[in-house]
Amino acid sequence: MKHTTLEEFSKEAQAFVQAAQQERILVTQDGKPLALVVGLENKDEENWRLEMSSDFWQMIEERRKRPTVPLKDVEATLFDD
């Protein structure tokens, strides 16, 4: 992740937005995080909406708390002749 100050970002905004297509850019002011610039050039709308959705991530977190089934058990069920 690249870091830049707000002053540097405002001078070279276009270059930083282009760079954000490859890696995230953390913008700071007075040494404190202010913004994170994330490129969306290679993402479709559904993907970036999910990435930014707190509801989606809450659902994922809740699902990860549930018990899982070992792969060998799934394979045994699927391929048991």
N, C-alpha and C positions, 0 to 999 in steps of 0.2 A: 504494500500500500504506500502510495506517495503522500507526502505531506506538503502543504503550502500555507502561507498566511493569506488572510483576506486581501491584503494589499497586493500581493503577488498575483492572486487569483483575478482580481479586478483588472489588472494590467494585461493579463494574458488569458482571459476567460475562454476564448475559442480554443486555444492550444490545450488548456486543461480539460475542457469538455471532450476533445478528441482523445486525449490520453486516458480519460475515464472509460473509454470503450475497451481498453485493455486491462486496466486495473483501477481500483477505487482511489479516489483522491480525498484526503482528509484536509479540510480547510479549518485553520485555527485563527483565533483573534486573541491577542494578548496571551499567547501560549495555551489557550484553552480551546478544546474542540468546539467548532461552530456549525459545521455542515459536512456531510459526506456526499461526494459527487459520484454517482454510479451510472455507468454507461448502459444504455438500453438498445443500442444499435442492433445487436444480434438476438434480441429476445422478442417474442411475440407478446401481445397485450395480456393474454391470459397468464403467462408465466410471471410477468413482473407484478401483476395485480396480486397473485398468490403470494409472491415473495414479500409483498408489503402488507399483507392482510393479517392483522392480529387474530382474527377469528380462525383463519386457516392454521396458524401456528399453535393456537390453543388446542384445536382439534388434533393436531399431530402430537402434541405433548400428552394429551389425555390418552390417545391411542397407544403411545409408547409405554404407558403405565400398565396396560393390560397384559395378561400372560401370553406368552408366545408358544407356538408349536414347533418343535425341532424339525428340521428339514428331513431327517431320516424317517420321521413318523409320517410326514406328508408324502414322501416318496413311497413308503410302504403302502399307504392307502391308495395312491394313484396307480401303482404298478403291481399290486398284489393280484396275481392271477389265480 
